[in-house]
Amino acid sequence: MELPIILCAAMVLLNASGTEEGQHIMPGVVTYYGEIGRNITLSCNISASEAAEWRLNNSQITETTGVHLTGNDLTIFSAHPSKEGEYSCHSLETGNTYSRIYLLLGYVPSKPELRCWSVSYPLNVVCTWNLETPTNLPTEINTIYSYGTEGVKTCSSAGPLRGNCTIEDIKLFSKIPYKVTVTATNPLGSRSTIKEFIVEKIIKPDPPADVSLSPVPNQRKKLLLQWKPPATWPNPQLFLLKYIIRYWQAGSNRPRMIEINNLTNYTLSGLRSRAVYFVEVAAKDFVDNGQPSEWSPTISARLWSKE
């Protein structure tokens, strides 16, 4: 049997430590946080000799299968978001108010998903994170990173559920890993994800840019494929790229692959006359560090013919 969660002074300490309560809550109202789907018990600050009445948003609460009154305590079973609001307890004899509690419901943060790639090698590494599930509560994200014995640095640009961290001045060809930690915290708890990496092992360029495919005049079995290095790759003349070409004839489910080094054009030959072909191109570090880029958008062209 699941024990009820009694929200007490520990939650008040969370509020006092700087967790945002929401400006709509009036003075004298204590904010309690509970987890959706759990049992929650609220206590009334009234003497044991007096009988109490509980209200939600100023409407009297009656005992149901989802709400249980034990003495002057109120237990909410399997709390649902519809149970959020201002709870107050009152003396049945005098009507005086003894407790005002604003209940907010949500979830403990999920473990952040964290990915780190160097798309602009050798300038920087970009780590992106996201929370798959909204917590429904104010949630803070803290992103830190370190390298070897150097001090810990804070790095974060965050939205409600996702954000990124850019690490500049990265150390090249080092065997010492970087360490990135992302921690999501709200009044119900916190979860962290840690990732360690060597820069050269996480190189992943963006896809090639301006990919085009065109028939070659007077050539019935050739197509000319052209592209540009990714705009985010800072120095393709110094830090070379190789390219992977994937192409297939319309109606076929068996693509062919070609890998070429440090070129930005290629003539596909030996193709079927008058057929339509589809092509995608990916980029990868010249010496095979890291991973290939995602594929460029698929393009197509029909081979040249006189007609």
SEZADO-881951 format. One record per residue (C-alpha): residue in one letter; x, y, z. Coordinates in steps of 0.02 Angstrom, whole numbers. Layout:
REM residues N
site code A | u X | v Y | w Z
...
This chain:
REM residues 307
site code M | u 0 | v 0 | w 0
site code E | u 69 | v 169 | w -50
site code L | u 99 | v 285 | w 97
site code P | u 33 | v 463 | w 81
site code I | u 158 | v 602 | w 56
site code I | u 141 | v 731 | w 195
site code L | u 195 | v 902 | w 133
site code C | u 267 | v 994 | w 281
site code A | u 405 | v 1112 | w 335
site code A | u 529 | v 1042 | w 209
site code M | u 423 | v 1110 | w 68
site code V | u 414 | v 1280 | w 152
site code L | u 604 | v 1279 | w 157
site code L | u 604 | v 1250 | w -30
site code N | u 500 | v 1406 | w -53
site code A | u 612 | v 1506 | w 61
site code S | u 767 | v 1455 | w -37
site code G | u 707 | v 1549 | w -190
site code T | u 589 | v 1435 | w -286
site code E | u 463 | v 1547 | w -376
site code E | u 290 | v 1529 | w -299
site code G | u 186 | v 1626 | w -426
site code Q | u 131 | v 1805 | w -400
site code H | u -53 | v 1761 | w -392
site code I | u -33 | v 1681 | w -220
site code M | u -88 | v 1802 | w -84
site code P | u 4 | v 1841 | w 79
site code G | u -29 | v 1712 | w 214
site code V | u -50 | v 1570 | w 90
site code V | u 83 | v 1434 | w 100
site code T | u 129 | v 1350 | w -64
site code Y | u 144 | v 1161 | w -62
site code Y | u 204 | v 1056 | w -207
site code G | u 144 | v 880 | w -240
site code E | u 175 | v 746 | w -371
site code I | u 36 | v 701 | w -490
site code G | u -30 | v 526 | w -458
site code R | u 33 | v 518 | w -278
site code N | u -64 | v 530 | w -115
site code I | u -51 | v 699 | w -29
site code T | u -97 | v 740 | w 150
site code L | u -130 | v 920 | w 208
site code S | u -136 | v 961 | w 393
site code C | u -240 | v 1095 | w 477
site code N | u -159 | v 1205 | w 612
site code I | u -305 | v 1188 | w 731
site code S | u -312 | v 1113 | w 904
site code A | u -360 | v 929 | w 915
site code S | u -512 | v 974 | w 1020
site code E | u -591 | v 1075 | w 878
site code A | u -674 | v 1008 | w 723
site code A | u -615 | v 1075 | w 555
site code E | u -697 | v 1101 | w 387
site code W | u -593 | v 1098 | w 228
site code R | u -629 | v 1204 | w 74
site code L | u -556 | v 1207 | w -100
site code N | u -564 | v 1378 | w -183
site code N | u -691 | v 1424 | w -48
site code S | u -807 | v 1276 | w -86
site code Q | u -836 | v 1147 | w 50
site code I | u -747 | v 980 | w 23
site code T | u -847 | v 823 | w 58
site code E | u -771 | v 651 | w 80
site code T | u -768 | v 547 | w -79
site code T | u -670 | v 399 | w -148
site code G | u -534 | v 522 | w -199
site code V | u -530 | v 626 | w -39
site code H | u -523 | v 565 | w 140
site code L | u -541 | v 663 | w 302
site code T | u -448 | v 595 | w 454
site code G | u -471 | v 704 | w 607
site code N | u -415 | v 874 | w 545
site code D | u -305 | v 805 | w 404
site code L | u -357 | v 800 | w 223
site code T | u -288 | v 662 | w 110
site code I | u -302 | v 673 | w -79
site code F | u -280 | v 503 | w -163
site code S | u -188 | v 490 | w -331
site code A | u -183 | v 678 | w -349
site code H | u -247 | v 743 | w -517
site code P | u -209 | v 917 | w -588
site code S | u -393 | v 960 | w -561
site code K | u -355 | v 956 | w -373
site code E | u -240 | v 1108 | w -385
site code G | u -298 | v 1265 | w -299
site code E | u -312 | v 1352 | w -131
site code Y | u -357 | v 1238 | w 14
site code S | u -414 | v 1315 | w 177
site code C | u -469 | v 1241 | w 341
site code H | u -593 | v 1325 | w 458
site code S | u -665 | v 1298 | w 630
site code L | u -838 | v 1222 | w 620
site code E | u -887 | v 1318 | w 776
site code T | u -822 | v 1493 | w 738
site code G | u -786 | v 1490 | w 552
site code N | u -610 | v 1556 | w 585
site code T | u -477 | v 1513 | w 457
site code Y | u -328 | v 1416 | w 525
site code S | u -232 | v 1363 | w 369
site code R | u -222 | v 1422 | w 189
site code I | u -124 | v 1311 | w 72
site code Y | u -102 | v 1332 | w -115
site code L | u -70 | v 1161 | w -192
site code L | u 29 | v 1149 | w -354
site code L | u 49 | v 980 | w -439
site code G | u 180 | v 917 | w -560
site code Y | u 319 | v 792 | w -586
site code V | u 498 | v 766 | w -533
site code P | u 605 | v 815 | w -684
site code S | u 650 | v 676 | w -803
site code K | u 833 | v 641 | w -836
site code P | u 889 | v 768 | w -968
site code E | u 936 | v 697 | w -1138
site code L | u 1109 | v 765 | w -1180
site code R | u 1202 | v 764 | w -1346
site code C | u 1368 | v 845 | w -1388
site code W | u 1439 | v 872 | w -1563
site code S | u 1572 | v 977 | w -1645
site code V | u 1489 | v 1040 | w -1805
site code S | u 1613 | v 1184 | w -1821
site code Y | u 1775 | v 1094 | w -1785
site code P | u 1899 | v 1156 | w -1727
site code L | u 1808 | v 1309 | w -1657
site code N | u 1687 | v 1239 | w -1530
site code V | u 1577 | v 1101 | w -1464
site code V | u 1389 | v 1124 | w -1446
site code C | u 1295 | v 1020 | w -1318
site code T | u 1106 | v 1017 | w -1329
site code W | u 987 | v 950 | w -1198
site code N | u 801 | v 927 | w -1179
site code L | u 673 | v 864 | w -1055
site code E | u 553 | v 743 | w -1137
site code T | u 411 | v 774 | w -1014
site code P | u 350 | v 942 | w -946
site code T | u 357 | v 950 | w -757
site code N | u 210 | v 1073 | w -742
site code L | u 313 | v 1162 | w -607
site code P | u 448 | v 1296 | w -611
site code T | u 604 | v 1200 | w -662
site code E | u 781 | v 1266 | w -666
site code I | u 917 | v 1196 | w -778
site code N | u 1100 | v 1208 | w -731
site code T | u 1233 | v 1161 | w -860
site code I | u 1416 | v 1151 | w -812
site code Y | u 1572 | v 1083 | w -895
site code S | u 1754 | v 1052 | w -853
site code Y | u 1914 | v 998 | w -937
site code G | u 2044 | v 901 | w -839
site code T | u 2099 | v 997 | w -685
site code E | u 2032 | v 1162 | w -749
site code G | u 1892 | v 1239 | w -648
site code V | u 1708 | v 1204 | w -676
site code K | u 1622 | v 1329 | w -791
site code T | u 1438 | v 1369 | w -806
site code C | u 1364 | v 1366 | w -980
site code S | u 1180 | v 1369 | w -1022
site code S | u 1052 | v 1443 | w -1140
site code A | u 885 | v 1373 | w -1090
site code G | u 704 | v 1371 | w -1143
site code P | u 560 | v 1284 | w -1053
site code L | u 608 | v 1108 | w -1108
site code R | u 771 | v 1122 | w -1206
site code G | u 931 | v 1221 | w -1217
site code N | u 1110 | v 1220 | w -1273
site code C | u 1286 | v 1250 | w -1211
site code T | u 1430 | v 1306 | w -1324
site code I | u 1607 | v 1265 | w -1269
site code E | u 1734 | v 1382 | w -1349
site code D | u 1924 | v 1369 | w -1363
site code I | u 1920 | v 1180 | w -1364
site code K | u 2077 | v 1078 | w -1337
site code L | u 2125 | v 983 | w -1495
site code F | u 2206 | v 810 | w -1505
site code S | u 2198 | v 788 | w -1317
site code K | u 2169 | v 624 | w -1228
site code I | u 2091 | v 715 | w -1080
site code P | u 1900 | v 712 | w -1093
site code Y | u 1781 | v 856 | w -1068
site code K | u 1642 | v 826 | w -941
site code V | u 1471 | v 906 | w -959
site code T | u 1335 | v 894 | w -826
site code V | u 1154 | v 951 | w -849
site code T | u 1043 | v 957 | w -694
site code A | u 856 | v 990 | w -695
site code T | u 785 | v 1045 | w -526
site code N | u 611 | v 1089 | w -463
site code P | u 529 | v 1084 | w -290
site code L | u 499 | v 896 | w -305
site code G | u 678 | v 845 | w -341
site code S | u 818 | v 846 | w -469
site code R | u 893 | v 734 | w -603
site code S | u 1062 | v 747 | w -687
site code T | u 1145 | v 682 | w -845
site code I | u 1335 | v 674 | w -864
site code K | u 1428 | v 655 | w -1028
site code E | u 1615 | v 640 | w -1057
site code F | u 1697 | v 655 | w -1228
site code I | u 1858 | v 678 | w -1326
site code V | u 1830 | v 818 | w -1452
site code E | u 1890 | v 723 | w -1606
site code K | u 1771 | v 580 | w -1570
site code I | u 1616 | v 691 | w -1578
site code I | u 1652 | v 783 | w -1741
site code K | u 1493 | v 785 | w -1844
site code P | u 1481 | v 914 | w -1985
site code D | u 1318 | v 986 | w -2045
site code P | u 1257 | v 920 | w -2213
site code P | u 1332 | v 993 | w -2372
site code A | u 1249 | v 1150 | w -2438
site code D | u 1174 | v 1200 | w -2606
site code V | u 1170 | v 1023 | w -2674
site code S | u 1116 | v 1017 | w -2856
site code L | u 1094 | v 880 | w -2986
site code S | u 1081 | v 912 | w -3173
site code P | u 1089 | v 816 | w -3337
site code V | u 1249 | v 827 | w -3438
site code P | u 1214 | v 891 | w -3617
site code N | u 1235 | v 756 | w -3748
site code Q | u 1273 | v 627 | w -3614
site code R | u 1130 | v 502 | w -3598
site code K | u 1202 | v 408 | w -3449
site code K | u 1278 | v 544 | w -3341
site code L | u 1219 | v 668 | w -3209
site code L | u 1322 | v 809 | w -3134
site code L | u 1313 | v 823 | w -2946
site code Q | u 1378 | v 982 | w -2861
site code W | u 1378 | v 1049 | w -2682
site code K | u 1467 | v 1165 | w -2560
site code P | u 1548 | v 1126 | w -2392
site code P | u 1433 | v 1156 | w -2242
site code A | u 1424 | v 1341 | w -2200
site code T | u 1462 | v 1298 | w -2018
site code W | u 1626 | v 1211 | w -2061
site code P | u 1750 | v 1354 | w -2034
site code N | u 1902 | v 1307 | w -2139
site code P | u 1874 | v 1168 | w -2268
site code Q | u 2042 | v 1208 | w -2351
site code L | u 2137 | v 1167 | w -2192
site code F | u 2021 | v 1044 | w -2106
site code L | u 1971 | v 938 | w -2254
site code L | u 1808 | v 846 | w -2277
site code K | u 1761 | v 688 | w -2370
site code Y | u 1589 | v 664 | w -2446
site code I | u 1473 | v 515 | w -2457
site code I | u 1354 | v 509 | w -2605
site code R | u 1198 | v 401 | w -2599
site code Y | u 1095 | v 384 | w -2757
site code W | u 959 | v 272 | w -2829
site code Q | u 848 | v 257 | w -2980
site code A | u 664 | v 299 | w -2963
site code G | u 570 | v 142 | w -2914
site code S | u 724 | v 56 | w -2840
site code N | u 751 | v 21 | w -2655
site code R | u 936 | v -21 | w -2675
site code P | u 1040 | v 140 | w -2663
site code R | u 1221 | v 146 | w -2715
site code M | u 1356 | v 231 | w -2612
site code I | u 1513 | v 324 | w -2668
site code E | u 1643 | v 406 | w -2554
site code I | u 1755 | v 544 | w -2622
site code N | u 1887 | v 654 | w -2541
site code N | u 1894 | v 844 | w -2538
site code L | u 1791 | v 876 | w -2696
site code T | u 1631 | v 975 | w -2717
site code N | u 1569 | v 895 | w -2878
site code Y | u 1553 | v 723 | w -2952
site code T | u 1487 | v 651 | w -3114
site code L | u 1375 | v 500 | w -3093
site code S | u 1401 | v 386 | w -3242
site code G | u 1337 | v 220 | w -3307
site code L | u 1158 | v 270 | w -3271
site code R | u 1003 | v 210 | w -3360
site code S | u 951 | v 321 | w -3506
site code R | u 802 | v 437 | w -3479
site code A | u 780 | v 376 | w -3301
site code V | u 753 | v 486 | w -3148
site code Y | u 881 | v 473 | w -3008
site code F | u 877 | v 532 | w -2828
site code V | u 1032 | v 590 | w -2734
site code E | u 1084 | v 636 | w -2556
site code V | u 1256 | v 691 | w -2495
site code A | u 1335 | v 683 | w -2321
site code A | u 1498 | v 758 | w -2256
site code K | u 1627 | v 682 | w -2140
site code D | u 1796 | v 728 | w -2067
site code F | u 1933 | v 685 | w -2193
site code V | u 2024 | v 565 | w -2075
site code D | u 1864 | v 480 | w -2016
site code N | u 1851 | v 561 | w -1844
site code G | u 1677 | v 566 | w -1770
site code Q | u 1522 | v 532 | w -1874
site code P | u 1454 | v 581 | w -2045
site code S | u 1331 | v 723 | w -2056
site code E | u 1147 | v 695 | w -2083
site code W | u 1100 | v 675 | w -2266
site code S | u 1065 | v 828 | w -2369
site code P | u 886 | v 851 | w -2430
site code T | u 847 | v 727 | w -2569
site code I | u 854 | v 799 | w -2745
site code S | u 817 | v 720 | w -2914
site code A | u 849 | v 743 | w -3100
site code R | u 812 | v 654 | w -3264
site code L | u 952 | v 608 | w -3382
site code W | u 976 | v 706 | w -3542
site code S | u 886 | v 656 | w -3699
site code K | u 855 | v 739 | w -3868
site code E | u 667 | v 732 | w -3848
